[in-house]
Amino acid sequence: MPKEFGRNRRVAQFIKQELSILIQREFPLSQFGMITLTNVDVSPDLKNAIVYFTVLNNTDSNEMLVNELNAQAGHFRHEIAIMMTSKGVPVLRFKYDESIERAQRLTDIIESVSHPEDDK
């Protein structure tokens, strides 16, 4: 079982690295902002991968960006298949990673509670 875990991790890292280059090349910064891949989860059978991303300079078009990335997922998969040496390439699905925004909200709440005299 540990070998499988190691392989999943290596495949996920490879996909993340190559996708980040492809996305930078094919998605203009002016339209969507800077897209950052935060994580790639590959299923144990290596057939599916969920790619989590976040956007700097967010223009509140996350839903449109998710749809656009998922529409291009087949193209990205094809490009990765050319670079990858394994037989199969996981099917890619993109999801917006809200963990950074959640962390910022929690930080703001904690700061507001710890410094209540600043509001007076």
C-alpha positions, 0 to 999 in steps of 0.5 A: 500500500505505501507504494501506491500512496507514493505513486499517487503523490508523485502523479499529483505533484507532476500534474500540479507542476505541468498544469500550472505552466499550461494555465499560465500560458493559456489563461490571460491574467487580465481576464481572470487574475493570477491563478494558483494551483493549491492542491491536486488530489488523485484517486487511489486508482489514478483515474480521477484528479481534483485540481484545487485552485485559487485566484489572486486579484479576484474579480468575483468571477470564480464560477465562470473560471471554474466552468472555463477550466473544466471546459478546457480539462480535456485539452489539459489532460491531452497535453499532460498525456504527451508529457507523462510516461504512464499509460493512463492520465487521470480525468481532471476536474477543477474546484475553487479552493475556498480555504484561503478565504476561510482562513482570512475570515477567521483571522479577521474575526480573531483579530476583532475579538482580541482588539475590541478597544480599537473599535471605540 
